Amino acid sequence: MVRSTSILAFLLILIAGCTSTQMRTISSGWTEIDAIFQNKCTSCHAGEQAAEGLRLDSWQNLFEGSDHGEAVIAYDSENSLLIELATKYTKGSHPSELGEEALTDEEIRTISEWIDAGAPSADGDIPFSNPDDPRLYVANQAAGMVAVIDINTNQVVRMVNLMGLGFNEFSMPHHIAVEPDGSFWYVSLIMADKILKFTRDNELVGQVEATRPGLVALDPVGPWLYAGRSMMSVSPPESIVQIDRDKMDVEEIGLLMQRPHALAVSRDGSATYISSLAQNRVATYKDETGDVVFYDVEGDRPHVFIGFTISPDGTTMVGTSEVTSNAFVFDLTAGDGVTLIDTIRVLRAPWHPIYSADGKWVYFGNNWTNTITVLNMETREVAKVIEGYGLAQPHGSAASPDGRYMYISNRNLAMPDGHSKQDHVYHPRYDLGDNAHIGTVLVLDTRTHEIVKIIETEEYASGMGAAVNRN
């Protein structure tokens, strides 16, 4: 008995010692980082007049970010701007290009290790780890990554590297759907032929096979996740994918429709709407009966439907067409399918549309003119065309949960008129030698319809999703 007690006491001391050591490591981590910043950085990056609005004089201020965005992405030193400027900036290692003393290799290594450990505070807090904070997820199709944006601060706070999870660098994450409570998110991988399920902590917990998946849409009432086919697939199956997102079981729903692409689910979950890239046809699928009702839209050439968005009251759906550059307004209350009630001519190649929370506006980027169209849905007219720096082949759309902001992603790749890939519209704030085609996410204030921020992500920002996804 005495021997057992002694062993137990030894184990308790050992555990306490390990815990104490761990706490000291976390604490000294920020203490050491802070000492580096105080020595090399805070002469410019401190106080109310801090350069670029970035303050490095406290842990809290660091994660407020700069005037433009984040300086550090927890767990990812490789994609943290602070490290990139110190190691890749073409004008010279920051801050040495300003004539200041450069960070040493040892200091860069120390900061990198701290970031890769989660960038903890002296108390061990990890930045942006509150489970109640709203998140926006952005697929970076050419980079094989998903950027996670904190909506409260409009900063990139995590990067999900699919290659680190064993997927090919050409897997092409394309579109994202998020559970209403933010607990899980789903992303389609075009070239990997998969749809993945992640937790809010970005842990991969499920995946299903799907041939060339494109857009994804959640059933807001039932357990279903639907997926259409990518535009990159010339002859995909004439079906959409229906996934039980609790069990991650999948089945195909056959359609008499070539290249099914755009899709949306009704507010009550009773119907799924699908359109064709090759035919001027919209299908309504009724899950309860399995019936499919078709509606043919007039046109002497394929409209090439890109995306759908449904009004908050569930009565109206707007679809966009790439080739004919129209916004089609459908009534969802007349009969079992859809009925076209208006056609609005817009600028070239309208992409993913999204309704505002009050149902008054519809927003979408115009992929071939580097603009954003705002439709007034009360008058069914173009209310405004937004131009501005950062618009570079706009693609996806999403909304903040409170409806205050709209987000438009931008590819920033080759221009659609046949120019070489070296031509791009948006030039990154800092030339790092390999980021000429960096993607962007524009933040629009829905009260003014103005661009209020440009968020830089990785190459080819495509589809997006947020916890309140109105698509």
The 8 nearest C-alpha neighbors of each residue, nearest first, counted from 0:
[[1, 3, 2, 4, 5, 6, 7, 8],
 [0, 2, 4, 3, 5, 6, 7, 8],
 [1, 3, 5, 0, 4, 6, 7, 8],
 [4, 2, 0, 6, 5, 1, 7, 8],
 [5, 3, 7, 1, 2, 6, 8, 0],
 [6, 4, 8, 2, 3, 7, 9, 1],
 [5, 7, 9, 3, 8, 4, 10, 2],
 [8, 6, 4, 10, 9, 5, 3, 11],
 [7, 9, 5, 11, 6, 10, 4, 12],
 [10, 8, 6, 12, 7, 11, 13, 5],
 [11, 9, 13, 7, 12, 8, 14, 6],
 [10, 12, 8, 14, 13, 9, 15, 7],
 [11, 13, 15, 9, 10, 14, 16, 8],
 [14, 12, 10, 16, 11, 15, 9, 17],
 [15, 13, 17, 11, 16, 12, 10, 18],
 [16, 14, 12, 18, 13, 17, 19, 11],
 [15, 17, 13, 19, 14, 18, 12, 20],
 [18, 16, 20, 14, 19, 15, 21, 13],
 [19, 17, 21, 15, 20, 16, 14, 22],
 [18, 20, 16, 22, 21, 17, 15, 23],
 [19, 21, 23, 17, 18, 22, 16, 24],
 [22, 20, 18, 24, 19, 23, 17, 25],
 [23, 21, 19, 25, 24, 20, 26, 18],
 [22, 24, 26, 20, 21, 25, 27, 19],
 [25, 23, 21, 27, 22, 26, 28, 20],
 [24, 26, 28, 22, 23, 27, 123, 21],
 [27, 25, 121, 23, 28, 24, 29, 22],
 [26, 28, 30, 24, 29, 25, 23, 31],
 [29, 27, 25, 26, 31, 30, 24, 32],
 [28, 30, 32, 31, 121, 27, 120, 26],
 [31, 29, 27, 33, 28, 32, 34, 26],
 [30, 32, 34, 28, 29, 33, 27, 35],
 [33, 31, 29, 35, 34, 30, 110, 28],
 [32, 34, 36, 30, 35, 31, 29, 37],
 [33, 35, 37, 31, 32, 36, 38, 30],
 [36, 34, 38, 32, 33, 37, 39, 31],
 [37, 35, 40, 33, 39, 38, 34, 41],
 [36, 38, 34, 41, 35, 39, 40, 33],
 [37, 39, 35, 36, 34, 40, 41, 42],
 [38, 40, 36, 37, 35, 41, 100, 102],
 [41, 39, 36, 42, 37, 44, 43, 38],
 [42, 40, 44, 45, 43, 37, 36, 55],
 [41, 43, 40, 44, 45, 39, 37, 38],
 [44, 42, 41, 50, 49, 45, 40, 48],
 [45, 43, 41, 49, 54, 50, 55, 53],
 [46, 44, 54, 49, 41, 56, 55, 43],
 [45, 47, 49, 48, 54, 44, 56, 41],
 [46, 48, 49, 45, 52, 54, 44, 50],
 [49, 47, 46, 50, 52, 45, 44, 43],
 [50, 48, 44, 45, 52, 46, 47, 53],
 [49, 51, 52, 44, 43, 53, 48, 45],
 [52, 50, 53, 66, 65, 49, 67, 44],
 [51, 53, 65, 66, 49, 50, 54, 48],
 [54, 52, 65, 51, 44, 64, 49, 50],
 [55, 53, 45, 44, 60, 61, 56, 49],
 [54, 56, 61, 44, 57, 45, 41, 60],
 [55, 57, 45, 54, 41, 60, 37, 58],
 [58, 56, 60, 59, 55, 61, 54, 33],
 [57, 59, 61, 60, 120, 62, 56, 55],
 [60, 58, 57, 61, 62, 63, 120, 56],
 [59, 61, 63, 57, 62, 54, 58, 55],
 [62, 60, 55, 58, 59, 63, 54, 64],
 [63, 61, 64, 60, 59, 58, 69, 126],
 [62, 64, 60, 61, 59, 65, 152, 69],
 [65, 63, 69, 62, 68, 61, 53, 70],
 [64, 66, 53, 52, 68, 67, 51, 69],
 [65, 67, 52, 51, 68, 64, 53, 69],
 [68, 66, 65, 453, 454, 452, 69, 64],
 [69, 67, 65, 154, 64, 66, 454, 70],
 [68, 70, 64, 154, 71, 65, 155, 62],
 [69, 71, 80, 81, 64, 79, 68, 72],
 [70, 72, 79, 69, 81, 73, 80, 76],
 [73, 71, 156, 79, 75, 157, 74, 76],
 [72, 74, 117, 114, 118, 75, 71, 157],
 [75, 73, 115, 117, 114, 116, 72, 76],
 [76, 74, 115, 73, 77, 72, 78, 114],
 [75, 77, 79, 111, 78, 114, 115, 82],
 [76, 78, 75, 79, 82, 83, 111, 80],
 [79, 77, 76, 75, 80, 83, 72, 82],
 [78, 80, 71, 76, 72, 81, 82, 77],
 [81, 79, 83, 70, 82, 84, 71, 78],
 [80, 82, 70, 79, 84, 83, 71, 85],
 [83, 81, 85, 80, 84, 79, 86, 76],
 [82, 84, 80, 86, 87, 85, 81, 79],
 [85, 83, 88, 82, 93, 81, 86, 87],
 [84, 86, 92, 93, 82, 83, 87, 81],
 [85, 87, 83, 84, 92, 82, 88, 93],
 [88, 86, 431, 83, 84, 89, 85, 92],
 [89, 87, 431, 84, 91, 90, 92, 430],
 [88, 90, 91, 431, 430, 87, 432, 92],
 [91, 89, 88, 96, 92, 430, 93, 431],
 [90, 92, 96, 89, 88, 93, 95, 87],
 [91, 93, 85, 95, 86, 88, 94, 96],
 [94, 92, 85, 95, 84, 96, 91, 101],
 [93, 95, 96, 99, 97, 101, 92, 100],
 [94, 96, 99, 101, 93, 98, 97, 100],
 [97, 95, 91, 94, 98, 93, 92, 90],
 [98, 96, 95, 99, 94, 93, 91, 100],
 [97, 99, 95, 96, 100, 94, 101, 93],
 [100, 98, 95, 94, 97, 101, 96, 39],
 [99, 101, 95, 94, 102, 98, 39, 97],
 [102, 100, 95, 94, 103, 99, 93, 92],
 [101, 103, 106, 107, 104, 100, 85, 39],
 [104, 102, 106, 105, 101, 107, 108, 100],
 [105, 103, 107, 106, 108, 102, 109, 86],
 [104, 106, 108, 103, 107, 109, 102, 110],
 [105, 107, 109, 103, 108, 104, 102, 110],
 [108, 106, 104, 110, 109, 105, 111, 103],
 [107, 109, 105, 111, 106, 110, 104, 112],
 [110, 108, 106, 112, 107, 111, 105, 113],
 [109, 111, 113, 107, 112, 108, 106, 114],
 [112, 110, 108, 114, 76, 113, 109, 107],
 [113, 111, 115, 109, 114, 110, 108, 116],
 [112, 114, 110, 116, 118, 111, 115, 109],
 [115, 113, 118, 111, 117, 116, 74, 73],
 [114, 116, 74, 112, 75, 117, 113, 76],
 [115, 117, 113, 114, 74, 118, 112, 119],
 [116, 118, 74, 73, 114, 115, 119, 125],
 [117, 119, 114, 113, 73, 116, 125, 120],
 [120, 118, 125, 123, 124, 117, 121, 25],
 [121, 119, 123, 124, 122, 29, 58, 125],
 [120, 122, 26, 29, 123, 25, 119, 30],
 [123, 121, 120, 124, 26, 25, 119, 22],
 [122, 124, 119, 120, 121, 25, 125, 26],
 [125, 123, 120, 119, 122, 126, 121, 128],
 [124, 126, 119, 117, 128, 118, 123, 127],
 [127, 125, 128, 124, 119, 73, 118, 62],
 [128, 126, 129, 125, 156, 149, 132, 130],
 [127, 129, 126, 125, 130, 132, 124, 200],
 [128, 130, 131, 132, 127, 126, 125, 133],
 [131, 129, 132, 128, 199, 133, 127, 200],
 [130, 132, 129, 133, 181, 128, 180, 134],
 [131, 133, 130, 129, 134, 149, 151, 150],
 [134, 132, 150, 149, 131, 466, 151, 135],
 [135, 133, 149, 150, 148, 465, 132, 136],
 [134, 136, 465, 148, 147, 464, 150, 149],
 [137, 135, 147, 464, 463, 146, 148, 465],
 [136, 138, 463, 146, 145, 462, 139, 147],
 [139, 137, 145, 461, 172, 462, 173, 140],
 [140, 138, 460, 459, 144, 142, 145, 458],
 [139, 141, 171, 172, 459, 142, 173, 138],
 [142, 140, 459, 458, 143, 139, 171, 169],
 [141, 143, 144, 458, 139, 140, 457, 168],
 [142, 144, 168, 171, 140, 161, 141, 139],
 [145, 143, 160, 139, 142, 159, 161, 138],
 [144, 146, 138, 159, 137, 139, 158, 147],
 [145, 147, 158, 137, 136, 157, 148, 159],
 [146, 148, 136, 157, 155, 135, 156, 158],
 [149, 147, 155, 135, 154, 134, 156, 150],
 [150, 148, 134, 153, 154, 151, 152, 156],
 [149, 151, 153, 152, 134, 133, 148, 135],
 [150, 152, 149, 153, 133, 132, 154, 134],
 [151, 153, 150, 154, 149, 63, 148, 64],
 [154, 152, 150, 149, 151, 148, 155, 68],
 [153, 155, 68, 148, 69, 152, 149, 156],
 [156, 154, 148, 147, 157, 69, 149, 146],
 [155, 157, 72, 148, 147, 154, 149, 73],
 [158, 156, 147, 72, 155, 146, 73, 159],
 [159, 157, 146, 145, 147, 160, 144, 75],
 [160, 158, 145, 144, 161, 146, 157, 201],
 [159, 161, 144, 163, 162, 158, 143, 145],
 [162, 160, 164, 163, 166, 144, 143, 159],
 [163, 161, 166, 165, 164, 160, 168, 167],
 [162, 164, 161, 160, 165, 166, 159, 167],
 [165, 163, 161, 162, 166, 160, 203, 159],
 [164, 166, 162, 163, 167, 161, 168, 160],
 [167, 165, 162, 161, 164, 168, 170, 163],
 [166, 168, 170, 169, 162, 165, 191, 161],
 [167, 169, 143, 170, 162, 166, 142, 161],
 [168, 170, 167, 171, 143, 190, 141, 191],
 [169, 171, 190, 191, 167, 188, 168, 172],
 [172, 170, 140, 188, 169, 189, 143, 190],
 [173, 171, 188, 140, 138, 187, 143, 170],
 [172, 174, 462, 138, 187, 140, 171, 461],
 [175, 173, 462, 214, 187, 186, 463, 138],
 [174, 176, 186, 464, 463, 185, 462, 215],
 [175, 177, 464, 185, 184, 216, 215, 217],
 [178, 176, 184, 466, 465, 464, 181, 183],
 [177, 179, 181, 180, 183, 466, 182, 184],
 [180, 178, 466, 181, 467, 177, 468, 219],
 [181, 179, 178, 182, 466, 183, 177, 467],
 [180, 182, 466, 178, 179, 183, 177, 199],
 [181, 183, 199, 180, 198, 178, 184, 179],
 [184, 182, 198, 199, 197, 178, 181, 177],
 [183, 185, 177, 197, 176, 196, 178, 198],
 [186, 184, 196, 176, 195, 175, 197, 177],
 [185, 187, 175, 195, 174, 194, 172, 188],
 [186, 188, 194, 173, 174, 172, 212, 193],
 [189, 187, 172, 171, 193, 191, 170, 190],
 [190, 188, 211, 212, 171, 192, 191, 187],
 [189, 191, 170, 192, 188, 171, 211, 169],
 [190, 192, 170, 188, 193, 189, 171, 167],
 [193, 191, 210, 209, 211, 190, 189, 208],
 [194, 192, 208, 209, 188, 191, 207, 187],
 [193, 195, 187, 207, 206, 186, 188, 208],
 [196, 194, 206, 186, 185, 205, 193, 187],
 [195, 197, 185, 205, 204, 184, 206, 203],
 [198, 196, 203, 202, 184, 201, 183, 204],
 [199, 197, 183, 201, 200, 202, 182, 184],
 [198, 200, 182, 201, 183, 181, 197, 184],
 [199, 201, 198, 202, 197, 128, 130, 182],
 [202, 200, 198, 199, 197, 203, 159, 184],
 [201, 203, 197, 198, 200, 204, 199, 196],
 [202, 204, 197, 196, 205, 201, 198, 195],
 [205, 203, 197, 196, 202, 198, 206, 195],
 [206, 204, 196, 195, 203, 247, 197, 207],
 [205, 207, 195, 194, 196, 193, 247, 208],
 [206, 208, 194, 193, 209, 247, 195, 249],
 [207, 209, 193, 192, 194, 210, 206, 249],
 [210, 208, 192, 193, 212, 211, 207, 194],
 [209, 211, 192, 212, 208, 235, 193, 228],
 [212, 210, 189, 192, 228, 229, 209, 190],
 [213, 211, 228, 189, 229, 210, 187, 209],
 [212, 214, 229, 228, 227, 187, 189, 226],
 [213, 215, 227, 174, 226, 261, 260, 212],
 [214, 216, 226, 225, 176, 174, 175, 213],
 [217, 215, 225, 224, 263, 176, 226, 264],
 [218, 216, 224, 219, 223, 225, 176, 264],
 [217, 219, 223, 268, 221, 220, 264, 224],
 [220, 218, 217, 268, 221, 266, 267, 264],
 [221, 219, 268, 218, 267, 222, 266, 223],
 [220, 222, 218, 223, 219, 268, 217, 269],
 [223, 221, 243, 244, 218, 245, 224, 220],
 [224, 222, 243, 218, 242, 221, 244, 217],
 [223, 225, 217, 242, 216, 241, 218, 244],
 [226, 224, 241, 216, 215, 240, 242, 217],
 [227, 225, 215, 240, 214, 239, 212, 213],
 [226, 228, 260, 239, 213, 214, 259, 212],
 [229, 227, 213, 212, 260, 211, 259, 258],
 [228, 230, 213, 231, 212, 232, 211, 260],
 [229, 231, 232, 228, 260, 233, 213, 276],
 [232, 230, 229, 233, 211, 189, 228, 213],
 [231, 233, 230, 229, 235, 234, 211, 228],
 [234, 232, 235, 231, 230, 258, 229, 257],
 [235, 233, 232, 258, 236, 257, 237, 231],
 [236, 234, 232, 258, 233, 237, 228, 210],
 [237, 235, 238, 234, 258, 210, 257, 239],
 [238, 236, 257, 254, 256, 253, 258, 235],
 [239, 237, 253, 254, 252, 236, 251, 240],
 [238, 240, 227, 252, 251, 226, 241, 253],
 [239, 241, 251, 226, 225, 250, 252, 242],
 [242, 240, 225, 250, 249, 224, 251, 223],
 [243, 241, 249, 224, 223, 244, 248, 247],
 [244, 242, 223, 248, 247, 245, 222, 246],
 [243, 245, 247, 242, 246, 223, 222, 224],
 [246, 244, 243, 247, 222, 248, 223, 242],
 [245, 247, 248, 244, 243, 242, 205, 249],
 [248, 246, 244, 243, 245, 242, 249, 205],
 [249, 247, 243, 246, 242, 250, 244, 207],
 [248, 250, 242, 241, 243, 247, 207, 240],
 [251, 249, 241, 240, 242, 252, 248, 239],
 [250, 252, 240, 239, 241, 238, 253, 249],
 [253, 251, 238, 239, 240, 254, 250, 241],
 [252, 254, 238, 237, 251, 239, 255, 236],
 [255, 253, 238, 256, 237, 252, 239, 291],
 [256, 254, 237, 257, 253, 238, 282, 293],
 [255, 257, 254, 237, 275, 259, 258, 278],
 [256, 258, 237, 259, 275, 277, 278, 255],
 [257, 259, 275, 276, 235, 260, 277, 237],
 [260, 258, 275, 274, 227, 228, 257, 256],
 [259, 261, 227, 228, 275, 274, 258, 276],
 [262, 260, 306, 274, 305, 273, 307, 304],
 [261, 263, 273, 272, 307, 260, 274, 306],
 [262, 264, 272, 271, 216, 307, 470, 265],
 [265, 263, 271, 218, 270, 268, 272, 266],
 [266, 264, 268, 270, 267, 271, 269, 313],
 [265, 267, 313, 268, 264, 219, 312, 311],
 [266, 268, 265, 269, 220, 219, 270, 313],
 [269, 267, 265, 220, 218, 266, 270, 219],
 [268, 270, 267, 285, 265, 286, 271, 287],
 [271, 269, 285, 265, 284, 268, 264, 283],
 [270, 272, 264, 284, 283, 263, 265, 273],
 [271, 273, 283, 262, 263, 282, 264, 284],
 [274, 272, 262, 282, 261, 281, 259, 283],
 [273, 275, 281, 261, 259, 280, 260, 282],
 [276, 274, 259, 278, 277, 258, 260, 257],
 [275, 277, 303, 258, 304, 278, 260, 259],
 [276, 278, 275, 301, 257, 258, 303, 279],
 [279, 277, 275, 280, 301, 276, 257, 256],
 [280, 278, 296, 301, 295, 302, 275, 297],
 [279, 281, 295, 278, 294, 274, 296, 275],
 [282, 280, 274, 294, 273, 293, 295, 283],
 [281, 283, 293, 273, 292, 272, 274, 294],
 [282, 284, 272, 292, 336, 291, 271, 270],
 [283, 285, 291, 271, 270, 290, 286, 282],
 [286, 284, 270, 289, 290, 287, 288, 269],
 [285, 287, 289, 288, 284, 269, 270, 290],
 [288, 286, 285, 289, 269, 290, 270, 284],
 [289, 287, 290, 286, 285, 284, 291, 269],
 [288, 290, 286, 285, 287, 291, 284, 252],
 [291, 289, 285, 288, 284, 292, 286, 283],
 [290, 292, 284, 283, 285, 282, 293, 289],
 [291, 293, 283, 282, 336, 290, 284, 294],
 [294, 292, 282, 281, 283, 295, 291, 280],
 [293, 295, 281, 280, 282, 296, 337, 292],
 [296, 294, 280, 279, 281, 297, 293, 278],
 [297, 295, 279, 280, 298, 294, 339, 281],
 [296, 298, 295, 279, 299, 280, 300, 302],
 [297, 299, 300, 296, 301, 279, 302, 323],
 [298, 300, 301, 297, 302, 279, 296, 323],
 [299, 301, 298, 302, 279, 323, 278, 322],
 [302, 300, 303, 278, 279, 277, 298, 299],
 [301, 303, 323, 320, 322, 304, 279, 300],
 [304, 302, 276, 320, 301, 321, 322, 305],
 [303, 305, 320, 319, 276, 302, 306, 274],
 [306, 304, 261, 320, 319, 350, 303, 321],
 [305, 307, 261, 351, 318, 319, 304, 352],
 [308, 306, 318, 317, 263, 262, 261, 352],
 [307, 309, 470, 353, 317, 316, 352, 354],
 [310, 308, 316, 315, 313, 470, 317, 311],
 [309, 311, 313, 315, 312, 358, 354, 316],
 [312, 310, 313, 358, 309, 356, 357, 354],
 [313, 311, 310, 314, 358, 266, 315, 309],
 [312, 314, 310, 311, 266, 315, 309, 265],
 [315, 313, 331, 312, 332, 330, 310, 316],
 [314, 316, 330, 310, 331, 329, 309, 313],
 [315, 317, 309, 329, 308, 328, 310, 330],
 [318, 316, 328, 308, 327, 307, 329, 326],
 [317, 319, 307, 327, 306, 326, 316, 328],
 [320, 318, 326, 305, 306, 304, 349, 325],
 [321, 319, 304, 303, 324, 302, 325, 305],
 [320, 322, 348, 324, 303, 349, 323, 305],
 [321, 323, 302, 324, 320, 303, 348, 301],
 [322, 324, 302, 325, 320, 321, 303, 348],
 [325, 323, 347, 320, 348, 321, 322, 345],
 [326, 324, 344, 320, 345, 343, 323, 319],
 [325, 327, 319, 343, 318, 342, 317, 344],
 [328, 326, 342, 318, 317, 341, 325, 319],
 [327, 329, 317, 341, 340, 316, 339, 342],
 [330, 328, 339, 316, 338, 340, 315, 337],
 [329, 331, 315, 338, 332, 337, 314, 339],
 [332, 330, 337, 314, 315, 333, 329, 336],
 [333, 331, 330, 314, 334, 337, 335, 315],
 [334, 332, 331, 330, 338, 337, 335, 336],
 [335, 333, 336, 332, 337, 331, 338, 330],
 [334, 336, 333, 292, 337, 283, 332, 331],
 [337, 335, 283, 334, 292, 331, 338, 293],
 [336, 338, 331, 330, 329, 294, 339, 333],
 [337, 339, 330, 329, 340, 333, 331, 336],
 [338, 340, 329, 328, 341, 330, 337, 327],
 [339, 341, 329, 328, 338, 330, 342, 327],
 [342, 340, 328, 339, 327, 343, 329, 379],
 [341, 343, 327, 326, 328, 325, 344, 340],
 [344, 342, 326, 325, 345, 327, 341, 380],
 [343, 345, 325, 324, 326, 342, 346, 323],
 [346, 344, 325, 324, 343, 347, 326, 349],
 [347, 345, 324, 365, 348, 349, 368, 344],
 [346, 348, 324, 367, 365, 349, 368, 345],
 [347, 349, 321, 365, 366, 324, 367, 350],
 [350, 348, 365, 319, 321, 364, 347, 324],
 [349, 351, 364, 394, 305, 363, 365, 348],
 [350, 352, 306, 395, 363, 396, 394, 305],
 [353, 351, 363, 362, 308, 307, 306, 350],
 [352, 354, 308, 362, 361, 470, 469, 396],
 [355, 353, 361, 360, 358, 310, 308, 356],
 [354, 356, 358, 360, 357, 361, 359, 402],
 [355, 357, 402, 358, 354, 311, 401, 359],
 [358, 356, 355, 359, 311, 360, 354, 402],
 [359, 357, 355, 356, 310, 360, 311, 354],
 [358, 360, 376, 357, 375, 377, 355, 361],
 [361, 359, 375, 355, 374, 376, 358, 354],
 [360, 362, 354, 374, 353, 373, 355, 352],
 [363, 361, 373, 353, 352, 372, 374, 354],
 [364, 362, 352, 372, 371, 351, 350, 349],
 [363, 365, 371, 393, 350, 349, 370, 366],
 [366, 364, 349, 348, 370, 368, 371, 367],
 [365, 367, 392, 393, 348, 369, 368, 364],
 [368, 366, 347, 348, 365, 369, 415, 392],
 [367, 369, 370, 365, 366, 347, 346, 392],
 [370, 368, 390, 391, 392, 366, 365, 367],
 [369, 371, 386, 365, 368, 385, 364, 390],
 [372, 370, 364, 385, 384, 363, 365, 373],
 [373, 371, 384, 363, 362, 383, 364, 385],
 [372, 374, 362, 383, 382, 361, 381, 384],
 [375, 373, 381, 361, 382, 360, 380, 376],
 [374, 376, 360, 379, 380, 382, 377, 378],
 [377, 375, 379, 359, 378, 360, 374, 361],
 [376, 378, 375, 379, 359, 360, 380, 358],
 [377, 379, 380, 376, 375, 374, 381, 382],
 [380, 378, 376, 375, 377, 374, 381, 343],
 [379, 381, 378, 375, 374, 382, 343, 376],
 [380, 382, 374, 383, 373, 375, 372, 379],
 [383, 381, 374, 375, 373, 380, 384, 372],
 [382, 384, 373, 381, 372, 385, 374, 448],
 [383, 385, 372, 371, 373, 370, 386, 382],
 [386, 384, 371, 370, 383, 372, 387, 449],
 [387, 385, 370, 384, 371, 369, 390, 388],
 [386, 388, 390, 389, 385, 450, 370, 369],
 [387, 389, 390, 425, 386, 391, 453, 424],
 [388, 390, 425, 391, 453, 387, 439, 441],
 [391, 389, 369, 388, 387, 393, 409, 392],
 [390, 392, 411, 409, 369, 424, 393, 389],
 [393, 391, 366, 409, 369, 410, 411, 367],
 [394, 392, 409, 364, 366, 408, 391, 390],
 [393, 395, 408, 409, 461, 350, 364, 351],
 [396, 394, 462, 408, 351, 461, 407, 463],
 [397, 395, 407, 406, 351, 463, 353, 408],
 [396, 398, 406, 464, 405, 463, 465, 468],
 [399, 397, 405, 404, 406, 402, 400, 468],
 [398, 400, 402, 404, 401, 403, 405, 150],
 [401, 399, 467, 402, 398, 466, 133, 465],
 [400, 402, 403, 399, 404, 356, 398, 467],
 [403, 401, 399, 356, 400, 404, 398, 355],
 [402, 404, 401, 445, 444, 399, 405, 446],
 [405, 403, 444, 399, 443, 445, 402, 398],
 [404, 406, 398, 443, 397, 442, 399, 445],
 [405, 407, 442, 397, 396, 441, 398, 443],
 [406, 408, 396, 441, 440, 395, 393, 409],
 [409, 407, 440, 395, 394, 460, 393, 439],
 [410, 408, 393, 439, 392, 391, 460, 394],
 [409, 411, 459, 460, 438, 392, 412, 391],
 [412, 410, 391, 436, 438, 423, 392, 409],
 [411, 413, 410, 436, 423, 420, 414, 459],
 [414, 412, 420, 422, 419, 423, 415, 418],
 [413, 415, 416, 418, 417, 412, 422, 423],
 [416, 414, 417, 367, 413, 418, 366, 392],
 [417, 415, 414, 418, 367, 413, 419, 368],
 [418, 416, 415, 414, 419, 413, 420, 422],
 [419, 417, 414, 416, 422, 413, 420, 415],
 [420, 418, 421, 422, 413, 417, 414, 423],
 [419, 421, 413, 422, 412, 418, 423, 414],
 [422, 420, 419, 423, 413, 418, 412, 435],
 [423, 421, 420, 419, 413, 418, 414, 424],
 [424, 422, 411, 412, 425, 413, 421, 414],
 [423, 425, 391, 411, 426, 422, 390, 389],
 [424, 426, 389, 423, 391, 411, 427, 388],
 [425, 427, 435, 424, 428, 423, 436, 437],
 [428, 426, 429, 430, 425, 435, 437, 434],
 [427, 429, 426, 430, 455, 67, 425, 431],
 [430, 428, 427, 431, 88, 84, 89, 426],
 [431, 429, 432, 89, 88, 427, 428, 434],
 [432, 430, 88, 87, 433, 89, 434, 429],
 [431, 433, 430, 434, 89, 87, 88, 435],
 [434, 432, 431, 435, 430, 436, 437, 87],
 [433, 435, 437, 436, 431, 432, 430, 427],
 [436, 434, 437, 433, 426, 427, 430, 432],
 [437, 435, 434, 411, 412, 458, 438, 423],
 [436, 438, 458, 457, 434, 435, 456, 411],
 [439, 437, 458, 460, 459, 410, 457, 456],
 [438, 440, 455, 409, 454, 456, 408, 460],
 [439, 441, 408, 454, 407, 453, 409, 406],
 [440, 442, 453, 407, 406, 452, 454, 408],
 [441, 443, 406, 452, 451, 450, 405, 404],
 [444, 442, 450, 405, 404, 449, 451, 445],
 [443, 445, 404, 448, 446, 449, 447, 403],
 [444, 446, 448, 447, 404, 403, 443, 405],
 [447, 445, 444, 448, 403, 449, 404, 443],
 [446, 448, 449, 445, 444, 443, 450, 451],
 [449, 447, 445, 444, 446, 443, 450, 385],
 [448, 450, 447, 443, 444, 451, 385, 445],
 [451, 449, 443, 442, 452, 444, 441, 448],
 [450, 452, 442, 443, 449, 444, 453, 441],
 [453, 451, 442, 450, 441, 454, 67, 443],
 [452, 454, 441, 440, 389, 442, 455, 439],
 [455, 453, 440, 439, 441, 452, 456, 68],
 [454, 456, 439, 438, 453, 440, 437, 457],
 [455, 457, 438, 439, 454, 437, 146, 458],
 [458, 456, 437, 438, 139, 142, 459, 460],
 [457, 459, 437, 438, 142, 141, 139, 436],
 [460, 458, 410, 438, 139, 140, 141, 461],
 [459, 461, 139, 410, 438, 409, 408, 138],
 [460, 462, 395, 138, 394, 459, 173, 408],
 [463, 461, 174, 395, 173, 138, 175, 137],
 [464, 462, 137, 175, 136, 395, 174, 397],
 [463, 465, 175, 176, 136, 397, 177, 135],
 [466, 464, 135, 468, 467, 177, 134, 136],
 [465, 467, 179, 181, 177, 178, 468, 180],
 [468, 466, 400, 465, 179, 469, 399, 398],
 [467, 469, 465, 470, 466, 464, 397, 398],
 [468, 470, 467, 353, 354, 308, 309, 398],
 [469, 308, 468, 353, 309, 263, 307, 352]]
